[in-house]
Amino acid sequence: MQSPAVEFSYAEAVEQRGMNLHCLVYGKRATLSRLLIQPGSDVWRPGDRGRLVIPRWLAIELNLVDVADRDVASHPR
């Protein structure tokens, strides 16, 4: 069973370095491994914009959880 996920309704991928993707999530810069992006995401490579689904533990680690709680979204995956 996967851990709960957090879905952000809008994110933008601005840069990729190796397996890391640098994104803007509601104006906050976040670096995450592309391996942790979950199905249902629109954001996979630089230039992509839209929905971003990541594990809740990662959103907490990246200090995005306050943004997530305001938006949508914790749901089990």
Secondary structure, 3 states (H helix, E strand, C coil): CCCCEEEEEEEEEEEEECCEEEEEECCEEEEEEHHHCCCCCCCCCCCCEEEEEEEHHHHHHCCCHHHHHHCCCEECC
